[in-house]
Amino acid sequence: MTQDLAHSLSSRLFQLSPDRQTELVARACQLIDAYLEAEAGLEPGTSPKQTPHLTSVTLNALGAALEVSPFSLQRAFKRALGISPREYANAKKMERLRAALKQGQDVAQATYEAGYGSIRALYEQAGATLGMSPGTYKKGGAGVTIAYAIAPCHLDLVLLAATDQGICFLAFGPEREGLIDALRAEFPKAAELLEDTALLQDSLEDVLRYLAGDLPDPDLPLDIQATAFQRRVWRELWAIPPGQTRSYSQIAEKLGMGAGQRAVARACASNNVSLIIPCHRVVRGDGGLGGYRWGISRKKLLLALENKNWNDESFALTADKS
């Protein structure tokens, strides 16, 4: 995010038409600003217990304060400003940090007054990638409630699952029970797996619109865990335009790893949110499709869909059940 973008967020916001989404985004920004102001006034190493109507800068807290679905708020933010509430908060913090440094403050003082709490927190947030939430669950989804929804599509059935922070899993398969088993295997320590189509309706519709060829990319809030390397690879996947491909070796070279194609392939295979992070756009150097967790035929059909050269008959003839 550029400095100019950070400085222009508020002015852009209030220039939008006065509809419901704009009102929600404006109120959310005001709550975030108030929280950050309170946070910046505290002693190093502490955080505000609460500010009026807001206890933390998370989608869940903002949604509760505004009495709207966290997913609806995220979508409104993305449509109005092109960023998430978390990115807005980080931009405002960075704006305050730059201003303090320009005034001659040392890094430690500027860091605390910007609201980071510690130098480590500054580097962790400044190094965040993909605009994703940091992940609210431990390995295996320990203690987390995960909602899911299942719907038919051209590639059999699609399952979409989410924590209260964002999408954590997307899968394809021919049978409901098989998809639920895959979700359970991915998060064996989750407190509860709960089918809730109403909660995930908007996000599921975006995925189905993409699979129908009506949406370039599903743009949804995510809640996933990843190593720093995996995030670097996934960022490169997001940079591949729909309908285009890159080879594993090309991505490795882009990351400064000339012989790292196997590591890139492993990072692609560890992607729990296919489509949203488009690992199907990575192929072998010889043009072969390579691997895909949900079957090579599905990968082929996703690429055909993005190139607008598929139809219902081709799906029926070539889609496998792997």
Secondary structure, DSSP 8 states (H G I E B T S, - for coil): --HHHHHHHHHHHHHS--SHHHHHHHHHHHHHHHHHHHHHTS-TT---S-BTTBSSSSHHHHHHHHTS-HHHHHHHHHHHHSS-HHHHHHHHHHHHHHHHHHTT--HHHHHHHHT-SSHHHHHHHHT--TT-B--SS-TT-TT-EEEEEEEEETTEEEEEEE-SSSEEEEEEES-HHHHHHHHHHHSTT-SEEEE-TTTTHHHHHHHHHHHTTS-SS----BB----HHHHHHHHHHHTS-TT--EEHHHHHHHTT-TT-HHHHHHHHHT-SBBTTB-GGGEE-TTS-----TT-HHHHHHHHHHHTT---HHHHHHH----
